[in-house]
Amino acid sequence: MTNKIVNQVTDKILNTENLVCLWDFEDGSLYSKGKYRYQLQPGGPGSIEVEKTGPSTGFSIRLEEEQYLFIPRSDCPGLNIYGKNAQVTVLALVKREPKTLMPDECEAVAGMWLESERKRQYCLFLNLWIHDSAHQVCGHVSGVGGPTEGEKWCMDASIGKTPVLRNEWTWVGFTYDGLLVKSYLNGALDLREGRNPYAYSQGLFDGGEKGADFTVGAVHRMGEMGNFFKGNMGALAVFDRALNELEMNNLYAL
């Protein structure tokens, strides 16, 4: 992936309608660009490094296992996307690395997803181990907050067909338009029969004042933070609209 491609993508994101936030980590900043200026805060052990590497602005954040970023719910109302007719797009530039502490655990990229208190809304995942899946892009959504009816966990997600490679910069993302969830890999809809697109018409859960924080690189589940992402992240964008397939293709195209 060339710098030319990625720089064009980040420029196009800033000029795409309904952008809520874009973090491109330019000059090491944890503040977002776009409609809102929200600051990501570090969580977990040690300090989170902003590295002078990455094909977007030349900067990226480095997340080790057990590290994550977050914004308290009360500080990011624009990211609290919910309702029967809610729409959302989450898009990220990542360089995924193998994990050692829990190598087969799911990897949360970003969203509002509080499993521990059954207040799930939306979240971009990789490596979601449901429906005979592993290593693909996954768009997780919930209109009920808790598990899917008749299941132990939330099983509602669009799951692509193609594995996300490790140690390689990759654009990953998903959209939800109130009817279909779609997962994308490098700007393309990663079609998988019965799983991507995924039909879902229940909207996004309203977690209320004590709902989920916005988290990056992990989610709160089973009473603690987990589902850690390990690697670098060079950009992260959230829209309160489902970008269509042409828009997602054009963001990546030369």
N, C-alpha and C positions, 0 to 999 in steps of 0.2 A: 504494500500500500504506500503510495507516494505522498509527500507533504502537500503537493498540489491538490490531490484529491481531497485530503482531509481538511485543508484550509478552506477550500470551497464549501465543504459541508458546513463547517462552523459559521462561515459568513452567511450561508443560506438559512441556517437555523435562526439567526438573529432577525432575519427579514421574513420569517414565516408567521402567519397569523396565529394568534392564540398562544404564543409562547408565554409560559408562566415564568420559568427560570432556565438559564443556561449557566452552568459552571464550566469554564474552560481552563481554570487554574492559571490564567495568564499572570506572569510575574509572581506566582506563588499565592495568589489571592484565593480565599475560600468564600468570597462573596459572589453572588450570582449576578448575571446580566439578564436583561429582559424586563418584563413588567414589574417584577419585584426584586429587591436587593436583600436577599436572605444570606446569612452567614452560617456555613456548616461548622459544627463544633466537634472536636475529637472525642472519641470514647474508647475505652479499653486500655490495656497497659501500654506504657511507653509513649513516645511522641510519634505522630504521623508525619512522615517526611513528604515534603513537596520537592520533587526531583526535576532537574533541568533535562528532561527527556520527554519525548512524546511527539507524535507527528501533527498535532494540532497547533498549539501555541509554543511548543517547545518545553512545556511544563506538564507534569502529571502528579497526582497523589499516589503515594505508595502505601498499600494496606497489607500488613502481615496478618496472619491468623489471630483472631481475638481482638483485632482493631476494627473500628468502624467510625463513621461520622453521623451526626444527627442534628436536627433542629427541633426544639420543643414544639409541640402542636400549637401552643398559644402564640408562638412567634412566626408561624408560617401559614396563616389562613388561606393564602392563595393556593397552597398545595393540598388543602383539605378538599379533595374532589369527591363528591358523593351525590346520591340521588338516583331516582328511577331512570332519569334521562341523562345521567352523567356520561361524559366522554373523557378519555384520557389517552395520551401518548407518552411513553417513556423511551428515551433513546440514549445510549451510552457508548463511548469509545473505550474499550478495555483491552488489556493484555493479561490474560488469565494465566495463572501458574498452578502447578500441582500443590495440593495441601498435604500436610504431614500429620497434623493432630487428628483430623477427622477427614480422611481423603475422599470418602464416598458421600459426604454430607452435601445437601443442596447448597447453592451459592446465591445469596441475595445480592442484587445489584442496587436497587433503590425503590422506595415506595413507602406507603403508609400501611403497615401490615403488623398488627399486634395479635399474634396467635394466642399468647398466654391468657389474654382476657377476652378472647373471641371478638376481636374488633378489627378484623381484616377489611381492607378496602381495595388496594391495588398494589402490585409490586412486580418489577421485572426480576426474574430469576434466571440462573443457568443451572443445568444439572439437576433438574427436578425429578426425583426418583419415583414417579408415579406413571401409570399407564405404560409400563415396559419402556421407560424412557431414561436417558442419561446423556448429559453433556450438551443438550440442545438449548436454544433460546426458548424461554417460557414466559408467557404473560399471564400472571395470576390475578384473578379478580374475585370479589365476593360481594353479593348483595345482602347476605345474612350475617356476616361477621364471624360466624362459627363454622364448624365442619359442614360439608355438603350433606344433605339429608341421607341418612342411612350409612354414612361413612365416618371413620375416625378422624379424618383430616379433610381440609378443603381440597377437592379434586378438580375444581373448575379452572382450567388453564388451557391456553393455546400452546402447543408444544411442537416445535419444528422437527424436521427430519435430519438435518445436517449437524454433526458435532461441531461445537465451537473449539477451535484448535487452541492449544496452550502456547505461550511464548510468542504470540503473534497479535499485532494490533488488529482489532475487529470491531466493527459497528454492530451493536445488537439493540433490539428494541421491540416494542409491541404497541398495538393500538386497540382501543375498545370504543365502539360507537353506539353502545346500548343494545346491540343485537349480536355482533360478532367480535371475538377477540382474535387478533392476528399477530403472529410472531415473525420478525424480520431479521435476516442475517445479511450484513453488508448491503442494505438497501433493497433486498429482494424478499418477497413473501416466500418463506421456506415451507412450501406446501407439504402436508402430510395428511393422508386420508383419515378423516374422522377426528383429527386432533388439531389441525391448523389449516383453515380457520376453525374456531370452536364457537358453536352457537351458545349464547348466554344472554338472557333478556331480563335478568333480575336487577340490573343496575349496580351501583356501588353503595356499600353500607355507610350509614351515618353513625359515626362513632361518638358523636356528641363532644362535650368539652373534655372528657377524659378518655378520648380515643387514642389512636396511634400517633406517635411522633413520626416525623419524616426521617427515615434512616437510610444510610448508604453503606453497603458492604456487609450488612447483617440485619436480622430481624429478632424481635423478642419472642421466643417460643419456649415452652416447657419451663417457664419461670425464670429464664435467663436469656442473655443474648447468645445467638448462635447462627447457623447457616452462613458462616463467614465466607467472604470472597477474598482470595489472596491474589495480589498482583498490582498492576498499575491501572489507573483510570485517567484518561486524558480529556474527557468531556462528559457531561451529563446534562440532559435537557428534559423538561417536563412541559407538556402542553395540556390545556384543558379542552382539547378537541381531538378527535380521532383523525389524524392525517390519513389521506387516502393513499392507495397504492402508487399512484403516479407521483404524488408528493414525496413519498418515502423513496421511490426510485430516483427522483430528481435530486434529492438531497445528497445522494451518494455519487450520482453520475457526474462526469466531467462536463 
